[in-house]
Amino acid sequence: MDDDSRYEAVRSRDARFDGEFFFAVSTTGIYCRPSCPAVTPRRRNVRFFATAAAAQGSGFRACRRCRPDAVPGSADWNARADVVGRAMRLIGDGVVDREGVAGLAARLGYSARQVQRQLTAELGAGPVALARAQRAHTARVLLQTTGLPVTEIAFASGFASVRQFNDTVKDVYALTPSALRAAAPRGGHRPRRGGTPTAGIPLRLAHRGPYHAAGVFDLLAREAVPGVEEMSGPAGARVYRRTLRLPYGTGIVAVEERPGGASAGPSAAHPGGWLDARLHLTDPRDLTTAVQRLRRLFDLDADPYAVDERLGADPRLAPLVAARPGLRSPGAADPEEFAVRALAGRAEAARLVQAYGKTLDAPCGSLTHLFPEPAVLAEAEPHGRAGALAVALADGAVRLDAGADRDDAEAALLALPEADPATVAAIRTRALGDPDVAPPGVDVPDTWRPWRSYAVRHLRTAEDLETDA
């Protein structure tokens, strides 16, 4: 899109582009999402930015009406396999907060200067600025949904000091942290004094366009491993719950099914839809990472308009797309866990959980364990069904983190004695979030690129329905 096309999207308040770009108004000093319901500014007063961080770096503050920091992420970061796409996935996973820019660069195999240069050239902001924008969003969520003391929130959000936290919140939201807490939307989840994230952080996980929740929840229900996951409730109103292993501690999440994606319409204050979730954390510093992993699991940053347009033009897929608009290609909450489960099978995975999974300090209903780490499995059963994979994951021969090179990971997986091409294709689709995978034995023409993973999901969903019938 050129800037004139972007302005037309702003004029029409087109929610399809929320998260794909941001616009700022020079006369007000505010930046917004394209669907902001405020009066459209004059074209000469508008500037466009690829990221919220770039807008903030140019001195603009976030609109309090449309909350541009709460938009879905750009679908580009999941689709792209270059250094910028990989860097954005790693930044979203909190790597800069935990390991700094040097750690990010080392994971990408580039120098810190090269990473800085490439991100700034394309996105208008470097890794520190991008991580800062993410920290500000995390701080707002904690301020407005928990009763944690402001000082604790500063460090939980990833800031190095309370002063840095205060300055960033003022720069981004034009409010002090206390004022931002007091400005929590009416009717939302107001924080209670003394409340902590262990009581649960309520979240709205935003997505753009239609969201075929039934397809995702059906798949997760079939795959659920006892002790680690559970699905409850009737179809259309199910709740998916699972345990999470996170960098600083553990978590339990509950995500609710919303039929039709809860679309609010183009004129609403927060257009698009969302999934309601509640996140219980032992350490609030894990909030950003946990949210990003849930977004990948539920494929919430996808662009269903682009996917459905391409696949719906094919005679074979057109009726499937029409029947299930917004069908997603789910990812994985823990890529290494998914890879082990893909090789071992559901029954064997359940046995591994009971034998080697870490027991939660405070079990929650049927959720009692974390899935065992690769290092534990590598030591306990190096010759088991997924033993070679566990060893390779533990020693770094196979990398499946958010910034892993997909081609390198696939080649390393295929070199394992227990991995067949179909299973590796599933791991590439789910654990690595590749939207364009063609599994062996499936007729997937190149005309379906770059959304072949979604085409396969359509075919398999339709096949499952026929089987059930």
C-alpha positions in Angstrom: 0.0 0.0 0.0 1.1 3.6 -0.7 0.2 6.4 1.7 -2.8 7.5 -0.4 -4.2 3.9 -0.1 -3.5 4.0 3.7 -5.4 7.3 4.0 -8.4 5.8 2.2 -8.3 2.9 4.7 -8.3 5.5 7.5 -11.2 7.4 5.9 -13.3 4.3 5.7 -12.2 3.2 9.2 -11.2 -0.2 7.8 -10.5 -2.6 10.6 -8.8 -5.0 8.2 -5.6 -2.9 8.5 -5.5 -2.6 12.3 -2.0 -3.7 13.2 -0.8 -3.6 9.7 0.1 0.1 10.0 -0.6 3.1 12.3 -1.3 6.7 11.5 -0.5 9.8 13.5 -1.9 13.3 13.4 0.6 16.1 13.6 -1.8 18.7 15.0 -2.8 16.6 18.0 0.3 14.5 18.6 -1.7 11.3 18.8 -1.3 8.0 16.9 -4.2 5.6 16.1 -5.2 2.4 14.5 -6.8 2.7 11.0 -10.3 2.0 12.3 -10.2 4.7 15.0 -13.8 6.1 15.3 -12.6 9.7 15.8 -13.2 12.4 13.1 -10.9 11.7 10.2 -8.0 14.2 10.1 -7.0 16.1 7.0 -4.5 14.3 4.7 -1.8 16.9 5.1 -1.8 16.4 8.9 -1.4 12.6 8.7 1.8 10.5 8.9 2.0 6.7 8.6 4.1 4.3 10.5 4.8 0.5 10.2 4.8 0.0 14.0 3.6 1.7 17.2 7.2 2.0 18.3 8.0 4.1 15.3 5.1 6.4 16.0 6.2 6.7 19.7 9.8 7.3 18.6 8.5 10.3 16.6 6.9 11.8 19.6 3.3 10.7 19.2 1.2 9.3 22.1 -1.4 6.5 21.9 -5.0 7.4 21.3 -7.1 6.8 24.4 -10.2 6.1 22.3 -9.1 3.4 19.9 -6.2 2.0 22.0 -3.8 1.3 19.1 -1.5 -0.8 21.4 -4.3 -3.5 21.7 -4.5 -4.3 18.0 -3.6 -7.7 16.6 0.0 -8.1 15.4 0.8 -7.9 11.7 0.4 -11.1 9.8 3.7 -10.4 8.1 5.8 -11.4 11.1 4.4 -14.9 11.0 4.6 -15.3 7.2 8.1 -13.9 6.7 11.2 -16.0 7.2 13.8 -13.2 6.8 15.7 -11.7 9.7 13.1 -8.9 10.2 10.2 -11.4 10.6 12.3 -13.7 12.9 13.4 -10.7 15.0 9.8 -9.5 15.4 8.7 -13.0 16.6 11.6 -13.1 19.1 10.9 -9.5 20.4 7.3 -10.5 20.8 8.4 -13.5 22.9 10.3 -11.2 25.2 13.9 -12.0 24.2 15.1 -8.4 24.3 13.8 -8.0 27.8 15.5 -11.2 29.0 18.7 -11.3 26.9 19.1 -7.8 25.5 19.9 -6.8 21.9 23.0 -8.9 22.0 21.0 -12.0 22.9 18.5 -11.2 20.1 21.3 -10.8 17.5 23.0 -14.0 18.7 19.8 -16.0 18.1 19.5 -14.5 14.6 23.1 -15.1 13.7 23.8 -11.4 13.0 25.6 -8.7 14.7 23.7 -6.3 16.9 24.5 -3.5 14.5 23.1 -5.4 11.5 19.9 -6.2 13.4 19.5 -2.5 14.5 20.1 -1.3 10.9 17.6 -3.7 9.2 14.8 -3.2 11.7 15.2 0.6 11.7 15.3 0.8 7.9 12.2 -1.2 7.4 10.1 -0.5 10.5 11.3 2.9 11.7 12.4 1.5 15.1 15.1 -0.6 16.4 14.8 -3.6 18.8 15.0 -1.5 22.0 12.2 0.8 20.8 10.1 -2.1 19.7 10.6 -3.8 23.1 9.8 -0.6 24.9 6.5 -0.3 23.1 5.7 -3.8 24.1 6.6 -3.1 27.7 4.3 -0.1 27.7 1.4 -2.2 26.6 2.1 -4.9 29.2 2.3 -2.1 31.9 -1.1 -0.8 30.8 -2.7 -4.3 31.0 -1.3 -4.9 34.5 -2.2 -1.4 35.7 -5.8 -1.7 34.5 -6.5 -5.3 35.4 -4.6 -6.1 38.6 -4.1 -4.5 42.0 -0.3 -5.0 41.9 1.6 -2.0 43.4 2.9 0.3 40.7 6.5 -0.5 41.7 6.0 -4.2 41.1 4.3 -3.5 37.8 7.4 -1.5 36.6 9.7 -4.5 36.9 7.0 -7.1 35.9 6.6 -5.2 32.6 10.3 -5.5 31.8 11.5 -2.0 32.8 15.0 -1.7 34.4 13.9 1.0 36.8 10.8 2.7 38.2 11.9 6.0 36.6 12.2 4.4 33.2 8.7 2.9 33.7 7.2 6.3 34.7 8.8 8.2 31.8 7.7 5.6 29.2 4.1 5.5 30.5 3.9 9.3 30.4 5.4 9.4 26.9 3.1 6.7 25.4 -0.2 7.5 27.2 0.3 11.1 28.4 -0.8 9.9 31.8 1.1 8.9 35.0 0.8 5.2 35.9 -1.7 6.0 38.7 -3.8 8.1 36.3 -3.7 5.3 33.7 -4.9 2.9 36.3 -7.8 5.2 37.2 -8.7 5.5 33.5 -9.4 1.8 33.1 -12.5 1.5 30.8 -15.8 1.4 32.5 -17.4 -2.0 32.5 -14.0 -3.7 32.1 -12.0 -5.6 34.7 -11.3 -3.0 37.4 -8.3 -3.9 39.6 -8.9 -4.8 43.2 -6.6 -3.5 45.9 -4.2 -6.2 46.9 -5.1 -8.3 43.8 -2.3 -10.2 42.2 -1.8 -12.0 38.9 -2.1 -15.3 40.7 -5.8 -14.4 41.0 -5.9 -14.3 37.3 -5.3 -11.5 34.7 -8.3 -11.1 32.5 -7.4 -10.5 28.8 -9.1 -9.9 25.5 -6.9 -11.5 22.8 -7.8 -9.4 19.7 -8.0 -10.8 16.2 -8.9 -9.2 12.9 -11.8 -10.3 10.7 -13.9 -13.4 11.1 -12.6 -16.1 13.4 -13.8 -19.7 13.0 -13.4 -20.7 16.7 -15.1 -24.1 16.3 -12.3 -25.4 14.1 -9.6 -24.4 16.5 -11.4 -25.6 19.6 -12.3 -28.9 17.9 -8.6 -29.5 17.1 -7.4 -28.6 20.5 -10.0 -30.9 22.1 -8.9 -33.9 20.0 -5.3 -33.3 20.8 -5.6 -32.5 24.6 -3.1 -34.4 26.8 -4.5 -35.2 30.3 -2.8 -33.4 33.1 -1.6 -30.6 30.8 -4.7 -29.6 28.9 -8.5 -29.9 29.2 -11.6 -28.8 27.3 -14.9 -28.3 29.1 -18.3 -27.0 28.2 -20.8 -27.5 25.3 -19.8 -26.8 21.7 -20.0 -23.1 21.0 -19.2 -22.2 24.6 -16.2 -24.3 25.4 -13.3 -23.3 27.7 -9.8 -24.5 26.8 -7.4 -24.7 29.7 -3.7 -25.6 29.9 -0.5 -25.3 31.8 2.4 -23.2 30.5 6.1 -23.4 31.2 7.5 -19.8 31.0 10.9 -18.2 31.4 10.4 -17.0 35.0 7.8 -19.4 36.3 4.6 -21.3 35.3 1.1 -20.3 34.2 -2.4 -21.7 33.7 -4.6 -20.1 31.1 -8.3 -20.4 30.3 -9.5 -19.3 26.8 -13.2 -19.1 26.0 -14.8 -20.0 22.7 -16.7 -17.2 21.1 -18.9 -18.2 18.2 -18.6 -16.0 15.2 -15.5 -14.2 16.6 -17.5 -11.6 18.5 -17.2 -9.1 15.7 -18.1 -5.6 16.8 -18.5 -4.0 13.4 -16.6 -1.3 11.6 -18.1 1.6 13.6 -17.5 0.2 17.1 -14.8 1.7 19.3 -12.8 -1.6 19.2 -13.7 -3.2 15.8 -12.9 -6.8 15.1 -13.2 -9.6 17.6 -11.4 -11.2 20.4 -11.1 -14.3 22.6 -11.7 -13.8 26.3 -8.9 -15.4 28.4 -7.7 -15.5 32.0 -4.1 -16.0 32.8 -2.7 -17.2 36.2 1.0 -16.6 36.6 3.5 -17.4 39.3 5.6 -14.4 38.1 4.0 -11.4 36.3 7.2 -10.9 34.3 5.9 -13.7 32.1 2.8 -11.9 30.9 4.2 -10.7 27.6 5.7 -14.1 26.7 2.5 -15.9 27.7 0.2 -13.7 25.7 2.4 -14.0 22.6 2.5 -17.8 22.9 -1.3 -17.9 23.2 -1.6 -15.6 20.1 0.5 -18.1 18.2 -1.5 -21.1 19.5 -4.8 -19.6 18.4 -3.4 -17.9 15.2 -4.7 -14.5 16.3 -2.4 -12.4 14.1 -3.5 -14.0 10.8 -5.0 -12.0 8.0 -8.2 -13.9 7.2 -9.1 -11.4 4.4 -6.0 -12.2 2.5 -6.2 -16.0 3.2 -9.9 -16.3 2.2 -9.5 -14.2 -0.9 -6.7 -16.3 -2.3 -8.1 -19.7 -1.3 -11.7 -18.8 -2.1 -10.8 -18.1 -5.7 -10.0 -21.8 -6.2 -13.0 -23.9 -7.3 -12.0 -26.8 -5.1 -11.7 -24.7 -1.9 -14.3 -22.0 -2.6 -17.2 -24.0 -0.9 -15.0 -24.8 2.1 -14.0 -21.2 2.6 -17.6 -20.0 2.2 -18.7 -22.6 4.8 -15.9 -21.7 7.3 -14.7 -18.1 6.8 -11.8 -17.1 9.0 -10.6 -20.7 9.6 -7.3 -20.6 11.3 -4.1 -22.7 11.2 -3.3 -23.1 14.9 0.2 -23.0 16.2 1.7 -24.2 19.5 1.9 -22.8 23.0 5.2 -24.6 23.4 7.0 -25.5 20.2 9.3 -28.1 21.8 6.4 -29.8 23.5 4.4 -30.0 20.3 7.3 -31.6 18.4 7.7 -34.3 21.1 4.0 -34.9 21.1 3.9 -35.1 17.3 6.5 -37.8 17.3 5.3 -39.7 20.4 1.6 -39.6 19.8 -1.1 -38.6 22.3 -1.2 -41.8 24.4 2.6 -41.8 24.8 2.6 -38.1 25.5 0.2 -38.7 28.3 2.5 -41.3 29.8 5.5 -39.0 29.6 3.6 -36.3 31.4 2.7 -38.7 34.3 6.2 -40.2 34.4 8.4 -37.1 34.0 6.3 -34.0 34.0 6.8 -31.5 36.8 3.9 -31.5 39.2 2.3 -28.0 39.7 2.8 -26.6 43.2 -0.9 -25.8 43.2 -2.8 -28.2 40.8 -6.0 -26.7 39.3 -8.7 -29.2 38.7 -7.4 -31.8 36.2 -4.4 -29.6 35.3 -1.7 -31.2 37.4 1.6 -31.1 35.4 3.8 -29.2 33.1 4.9 -31.2 30.0 8.4 -32.6 30.6 11.3 -30.6 29.3 13.5 -32.1 26.5 16.5 -32.3 28.8 14.5 -34.4 31.3 13.3 -36.7 28.5 16.8 -36.9 27.0 18.2 -38.2 30.3 15.3 -40.4 31.2 14.5 -42.1 27.9 17.1 -41.3 25.3 16.1 -44.3 23.3 12.4 -43.7 23.6 10.0 -43.0 20.7 11.0 -39.3 20.8 14.3 -39.8 22.5 16.5 -38.6 19.6 14.4 -35.5 19.2 14.6 -34.8 23.0 18.4 -35.1 22.8 18.6 -32.8 19.8 16.4 -30.2 21.4 18.3 -30.4 24.7 21.7 -29.9 23.1 20.6 -27.3 20.6 21.0 -29.4 17.4 17.3 -28.6 16.7 15.9 -25.1 17.4 12.2 -24.5 17.4 12.0 -21.1 19.2 10.1 -18.1 17.8 13.1 -16.9 15.8 14.3 -20.3 14.4 15.2 -20.6 10.7 12.4 -22.8 9.4 14.4 -24.4 6.7 17.3 -25.2 9.0 14.9 -26.7 11.6 13.2 -28.8 9.0 16.6 -30.2 7.8 17.7 -31.0 11.3 14.4 -32.7 12.1 14.5 -34.9 8.9 18.0 -36.0 10.0 16.5 -37.7 13.1 15.9 -41.4 12.8 12.4 -41.3 14.2 11.1 -38.3 12.1 9.1 -38.9 8.9 8.3 -36.1 6.4 4.6 -35.9 7.3 5.4 -35.4 11.0 8.1 -32.9 10.2 5.6 -31.0 8.0 3.2 -30.9 11.0 5.9 -29.6 13.2 6.8 -26.9 10.7 3.2 -25.9 10.4 2.3 -25.9 14.1 5.5 -25.5 16.1 7.2 -23.0 13.7 4.0 -21.3 12.6 4.7 -21.5 8.9 1.5 -20.5 7.0 2.7 -22.2 3.7 3.4 -25.8 4.3 2.6 -28.6 1.8 2.5 -32.0 3.6 3.6 -35.0 1.6 0.8 -37.0 0.0 -1.6 -34.0 -0.1 -2.5 -32.3 -3.4 -1.6 -28.7 -2.6 -0.9 -26.7 -5.8 1.4 -23.7 -5.9 -1.6 -21.4 -6.7 -2.6 -21.7 -3.0 0.7 -20.0 -1.9 1.5 -18.4 0.5 -1.4 -19.9 2.5 -1.1 -23.7 1.9 -1.2 -24.5 5.6 -4.7 -22.9 5.7 -5.8 -24.8 2.6 -4.7 -28.1 4.3 -6.6 -27.1 7.4 -9.7 -26.5 5.3 -9.4 -29.9 3.6 -8.8 -31.8 6.8 -11.6 -30.0 8.6 -14.0 -30.9 5.9 -12.8 -34.5 5.9 -13.3 -34.7 9.7 -16.9 -33.5 9.3 -17.6 -36.1 6.6 -16.1 -38.8 8.8 -18.2 -37.7 11.8 -21.3 -37.7 9.6 
